[in-house]
């Protein structure tokens, strides 16, 4: 199986995070507690890992902060 190009993977992460932003906005910025925010980020990392993509490597290759692949798009 061939890995998806970084741009495609980041597009999916961006769409996911932006959708979570919409939910958060519907609750006036209070949809997710701090622990839940961390769990959401960890879940995204685990999903990437299950697909054979190492989130920190993906971040590094694309000039993003290691440990927070959601950062560029996350409002919560």
C-alpha positions in Angstrom: 0.0 0.0 0.0 1.3 3.4 -1.0 1.1 6.2 1.6 -0.9 9.2 0.7 1.0 12.4 -0.1 1.5 14.7 2.9 -0.7 17.4 1.3 -3.7 15.0 1.1 -3.2 13.8 4.7 -3.0 17.4 5.9 -6.1 18.3 4.0 -8.0 15.6 5.8 -6.6 16.8 9.2 -7.5 20.4 8.3 -11.1 19.5 7.3 -11.5 17.5 10.5 -10.2 20.3 12.7 -12.3 22.9 11.0 -15.4 20.8 11.5 -14.6 20.5 15.2 -14.1 24.3 15.2 -17.7 24.7 13.9 -19.0 22.5 16.7 -17.1 24.5 19.3 -18.4 27.8 17.8 -22.0 26.5 18.1 -21.4 26.2 21.8 -19.8 29.7 22.1 -16.3 28.2 22.5 -17.2 25.9 25.3 -17.9 22.6 23.5 -14.7 20.9 24.6 -13.1 20.9 28.1 -9.3 21.0 28.3 -9.0 17.2 28.8 -11.3 16.6 25.8 -9.2 18.9 23.6 -6.2 16.8 24.4 -8.1 13.6 23.7 -9.2 14.9 20.4 -5.7 15.8 19.4 -4.4 12.4 20.6 -7.2 10.7 18.7 -6.2 12.4 15.4 -2.6 11.3 16.0 -3.8 7.7 16.7 -5.9 7.6 13.6 -2.9 8.8 11.6 -0.8 6.1 13.2 -3.3 3.4 12.4 -3.0 4.5 8.8 0.8 4.2 9.0 1.5 7.9 9.3 3.6 9.2 12.1 2.1 12.6 13.1 5.3 14.1 14.4 7.2 13.2 11.3 4.4 14.6 9.1 4.5 17.8 11.1 8.3 18.1 10.9 8.3 17.5 7.1 5.7 20.3 6.7 7.1 22.9 9.0 4.5 22.4 11.7 5.1 22.1 15.4 5.9 18.5 16.4 3.3 17.2 18.8 0.4 19.3 17.5 -0.6 18.4 14.0 -3.9 20.2 14.5 -2.4 23.6 15.6 -2.6 25.5 12.3 -6.4 25.2 12.1 -7.5 24.6 15.7 -9.5 27.3 17.4 -10.5 25.3 20.5 
